[in-house]
Amino acid sequence: MEVESPPPHLAVFLSFSGHGGVERMMVNLITGFIDAGVKVDLLLVKQRSPHLDTLPEEVNIVRLGSEHTLLCLWPLIQYLRCHRPQALLVAKDRANKVAILARWLAGTSTRLVVRLGTTLSGALQGRSRLKRWVWYASQRRFYPWADAIVAVSHGVAEDTARITGLSVAGIYVIPNPVVTAALLRRAAEPLDHPWFQPEGAPVIVAAGRLTQQKDFASLILAFDKVSAEIDCRLVILGEGNLRGQLEALVAKLGLEGRVMLPGFAQNLASFLSRATLFVLSSRWEGSPNVLTEALALGVPVVATDCPSGPREILQDGKFGPLVSVGDVPALAQAILKTLRQPLDSVVLQGASKDYNIKNSVSKYLELLELKPCKQGECVEPPVDK
């Protein structure tokens, strides 16, 4: 009688610290791994995120006993020595470094793949020169010891190569698993909101943490110009430490009743699918998932040409205008033009075809060496420019 071989064993090391896109994409990946027949252990640091509630029941959750990533070093070493998973996938820079050190100290042969989801040089803008030097030096010291590095966009790969001194040709670009059956299902769910009625005024939607990165202040200023020409509404979904400043700006401009900041949306897709237009006003990104989601749902978009992701996703402006970061007049004009002349929804959906869960999971599994690499399906690193 033939004995069935055990399923591939993967560990995922991650801190769930909020409503962010990293957590959401990692849940999508984990769901795809489970569907592919992989045994997944989720090694948790922080556990404060609504995305945890959407994990498949088959995931084995391992709590490492601390909410500080560095203090999880010893528990991670013990886990690797005891359970010896075939591969370890890690996301977020601090966790990446701890995992690289833990694997070395554990002395195991577990394959280690680290994932980078943002443009680090952008994220460190405004930090002290010493802070940037320490961060960059640690990346140069640790990252060469990973078996593979994944970037979510070519821009992130190029930024990482500049910081670490590694060849960009050795950094693998894998699109995020944005387009899922769950996304389409949630988009079709009802939305009880007076602004999203069939005969109502056009509604512009934006989403993200209320932080400097997302630059919603520039969007509100641009909307002030747009609403002087077109009767429309603006909904900014998300929470963050700039809520007070943004609400004060709305009041100063007299936009109460036309701009709403309702907080975090449990079902963002239901808002996106009913939006007239989606706007990304960020100062920096990695590969903005919500921009891809809007396109997948056939919603017209406008985005800043920030580092990095929007230019790649929109294919140099083919699927939506790109404007300079912080350029309020240009953002207003791009919004007006797109409201008046939107692209066809079927055309827009074509921009998201590479960001589906099947494509992403397949590429990750190949890089993690958890399935045979078939002809024509292998992950190819970006070509060195």
Secondary structure, DSSP 8 states (H G I E B T S, - for coil): --------EEEEEEEE-SS-HHHHHHHHHHHHHHHTT-EEEEEEEEE--GGGGGS-TT-EEEE-S-SSTGGGHHHHHHHHHHH--SEEEEESHHHHHHHHHHHHHHT---EEEEEE-B-HHHHTTTS-HHHHHHHHHHHHHHGGGSSEEEESSHHHHHHHHHHH---GGGEEE-----B-HHHHHHHTS----TT--TTS--EEEEES-SSGGG-HHHHHHHHHHHHTTS--EEEEE---TTHHHHHHHHHHTT-BTTEEEEE--TTHHHHHTT-SEEEE--S--BS-HHHHHHHHTT--EEEE--SSSHHHHTTTTTTS-EE-TT-HHHHHHHHHHHHHS---HHHHHGGGTT-BHHHHHHHHHHHTT-S---TTTS-------
